[in-house]
């Protein structure tokens, strides 16, 4: 299940437009019962990720959600599945491209959980467990540890998925090229 999301991009799946990187049906989508009504806002480059990278923020969040659920099932940890999946899908909801040269992105690793939580609270009605997952998924970089099992699982899954994405990207960059 997790392997099926390897190396997917929003562009290849047609979910996001290449120029604007916003969801094509966002303004006209029917209201969701857990979503607060709010005017449409451009998601910016953060939702699509850096064009040179194979893993987008969306694909990363899906992988983290799948692996978190896999860990909970494999380790027989009782969790609130709904909160676990929503928190994992929103844990990097910071809506900017942190790879761009910008002074505001210098401390991205330390600040993006608070930004993601603020954005998620503006767009969704979150439970305390979902807030904990989003705000504390960067432990130990952010020193306050998670308070619930779901947040610990997402924290571990996030580290694991980020490691695989980074190592995979490095391995692809050192792949020998064919001689012309």
C-alpha positions in Angstrom: 0.0 0.0 0.0 2.8 2.4 0.9 4.9 1.5 -2.1 2.0 2.5 -4.5 2.5 6.1 -3.5 6.3 6.1 -4.2 7.4 8.8 -6.6 4.0 10.2 -7.3 3.5 13.8 -8.1 0.5 16.0 -8.2 1.2 17.1 -11.7 1.3 13.5 -13.1 -2.0 12.7 -11.4 -3.6 15.9 -12.7 -4.7 17.0 -9.2 -2.9 20.3 -9.3 -2.3 22.7 -12.2 1.4 23.1 -13.1 1.3 26.9 -13.3 -0.8 27.8 -10.3 -0.4 24.6 -8.2 -3.9 25.0 -6.8 -6.6 22.5 -6.8 -8.8 22.9 -9.9 -12.1 22.5 -8.1 -11.3 24.2 -4.8 -13.7 27.1 -5.2 -16.6 25.1 -6.5 -16.3 22.0 -4.3 -19.3 21.2 -2.1 -18.9 22.1 1.6 -17.4 19.4 3.7 -19.0 18.8 7.1 -15.7 19.3 8.9 -14.5 22.2 6.9 -15.2 25.8 7.8 -16.5 28.0 4.9 -13.8 30.4 3.9 -12.9 32.4 0.8 -10.6 30.7 -1.7 -6.9 31.4 -1.2 -4.1 30.5 -3.5 -2.1 27.6 -2.0 1.2 29.0 -3.4 4.1 26.8 -4.3 4.2 24.9 -1.0 1.5 22.4 -1.9 3.2 21.3 -5.0 6.8 21.1 -3.7 10.0 21.9 -5.6 9.9 21.0 -9.3 13.3 19.3 -9.1 12.2 16.9 -6.3 10.2 13.8 -7.0 8.2 13.8 -3.8 5.7 16.6 -3.2 4.4 17.8 0.1 1.0 16.1 -0.8 2.7 12.8 -1.6 4.8 13.0 1.6 1.7 13.6 3.7 -0.1 10.6 2.1 2.9 8.4 2.8 3.1 9.6 6.4 -0.6 8.9 6.8 -0.3 5.4 5.3 2.8 4.5 7.3 1.3 5.8 10.6 -1.7 3.6 10.1 0.6 0.7 9.2 2.6 1.2 12.4 -0.5 1.4 14.6 -1.9 -1.8 13.1 1.4 -3.7 13.1 2.2 -2.8 16.7 -1.4 -3.3 17.8 -1.6 0.3 19.2 -5.2 1.4 19.7 -5.7 4.8 18.0 -8.4 7.1 16.8 -7.9 6.3 13.1 -9.9 9.3 11.9 -7.8 11.7 13.9 -4.6 9.9 13.0 -5.2 10.2 9.3 -6.5 13.8 9.3 -3.5 14.9 11.5 -1.0 13.1 9.3 -2.5 14.5 6.1 -2.4 18.1 7.6 0.9 17.9 9.4 2.8 19.8 6.7 0.0 22.2 5.7 2.3 25.3 5.7 1.3 26.4 2.1 4.7 27.8 1.0 7.7 26.4 -0.8 10.4 26.3 1.9 13.0 25.5 -0.8 12.7 29.1 -2.1 15.4 31.5 -1.0 13.6 33.6 1.5 14.6 34.8 5.0 11.3 33.7 6.4 12.1 30.1 5.5 15.5 30.0 7.2 14.1 28.2 10.3 11.5 26.2 8.5 12.1 23.0 10.5 11.4 24.9 13.8 8.6 27.1 12.6 6.5 25.1 10.1 4.5 23.1 12.7 3.0 26.3 14.1 2.3 27.6 10.6 0.7 24.3 9.6 -1.5 24.4 12.7 -2.5 28.0 12.1 -3.5 27.2 8.5 -5.3 24.0 9.4 -7.3 25.8 12.1 -8.3 28.4 9.6 -9.5 25.8 7.1 -10.7 22.9 9.3 -12.3 22.2 12.6 -9.7 20.2 14.4 -9.9 17.9 17.4 -7.3 18.2 20.2 -5.6 15.0 19.0 -5.3 16.5 15.4 -3.9 19.7 16.8 -1.3 17.8 18.9 -0.3 15.8 15.8 0.2 18.9 13.7 1.9 21.0 16.3 4.3 18.3 17.7 5.3 16.2 14.7 8.8 17.8 14.6 9.9 16.5 18.1 12.8 16.6 19.1 13.6 19.5 16.8 10.8 21.4 18.5 11.3 20.5 22.2 7.8 19.9 23.4 7.0 16.1 23.0 3.7 14.8 21.6 1.0 14.0 24.2 -0.9 11.2 22.5 -0.2 7.9 20.7 -1.4 9.2 17.4 1.0 12.2 17.5 3.9 9.9 18.4 3.1 7.6 15.5 2.9 10.5 13.0 6.2 11.9 14.4 8.0 8.5 13.9 6.4 8.0 10.4 7.3 11.5 9.3 11.0 10.9 10.2 11.0 7.5 8.5 9.3 8.8 5.3 11.5 11.9 5.2 14.6 9.7 5.5 13.5 7.4 2.7 12.7 10.4 0.5 16.1 12.0 1.2 18.1 8.8 0.7 16.2 8.0 -2.4 16.8 11.4 -3.9 20.5 11.2 -3.0 20.8 7.7 -4.6 19.1 8.9 -7.8 21.5 11.9 -8.0 24.6 9.6 -7.9 23.2 7.1 -10.5 25.7 6.8 -13.3 24.5 8.3 -16.6 24.7 6.5 -19.9 27.5 7.6 -22.2 26.3 9.6 -25.2 
